[in-house]
Amino acid sequence: MLAEFLVAQALGAASRPRIEWDAYDVVTPDGVLVEVKSSAYVQAWTQARPSAIRFGGLNGRTWNETAGYADSATYNADVYVFALVTARDHASYDPLDLRQWTYWVLPRRIVEATGQRSMALSRVEELAVAPVSHGGLAEAVRVAAEAGERL
């Protein structure tokens, strides 16, 4: 939820309440549908080593009140934002420090072309142009939306 809020804030969309069961996490003021996937090396529990980074739930079955769940899973956003808290130990971990967040942004057509339900960080890094900071997120989402297919 924090990652979704931070992305919404960066995109100027934090004032719109999130609707449960929506097929995406954020709608930009320009109507771009954004799915946020987040991960971190450090978890709340004691760890022998930092977590391996993997982003799951890339596609899913949509749901609505009248029809229930869709028959098949689809990629439901225009743009996917992969958010990572980069701290590697509990002593330095501060998810409210925006400098600790790194983002990769991909248009739906690239995520969909993988056919994957989840992706390791290494695959996201291969597919994305470059990582961006919190301050560069709005521009990266705009560029990805223009480069991809809008729903």
Residue, then its C-alpha position, 0 to 999 in steps of 0.5 A: m500500500l505504501a508503494e501505491f501511495l508513493v507512486a500515486q503521489a508522484l503521478g499527481a493522483a493521490s487525491r483519488p481514493r483507491i477502489e478495492w477490486d480495481a484491476y489497477d492501482v492508480v489512475t493518473p490525471d490523464g487517465v493512464l491506468v497504472e499497476v504498482k508492483s513492489s518489493a524490498y530486500v529487507q522484511a519485518w522479520t529476521q533474515a539470514r540474507p536479503s530477499a531475492i527480488r521478484f514481482g508477482g501478480l502481473n496479470g489477474r482476473t478482473w472482478n465486478e459486482t454483477a459478473g464476478y471474476a473474469d474467466s481468464a487472467t489478463y494484463n489490466a493496466d496501461v503501465y506497470v511500475f516496479a518499485l524497490v526499496t533498496a536498503r539491504d539491512h534493518a539499520s538503514y531501512d526507512p521506506l519513508d526516505l524516497r531516496q531508498w526507492t528505485y522504480w522501473v517502468l514498462p508499458r503493458r505491451i512489453v509486460e504482456a509479451t513476456g507471458q509471465r505472471s511474475m518477474a525477477l528483478s533481473r528480467v525487469e532490468e533487462l526490459a526497462v530502459a533505465p531505473v528512475s527515482h521518485g522525482g523521475l517517475a511521472e515522466a517515465v510513466r508518461v513516456a511508457a504510456e505513449a510508447g505502449e498500447r493504451l487500454 
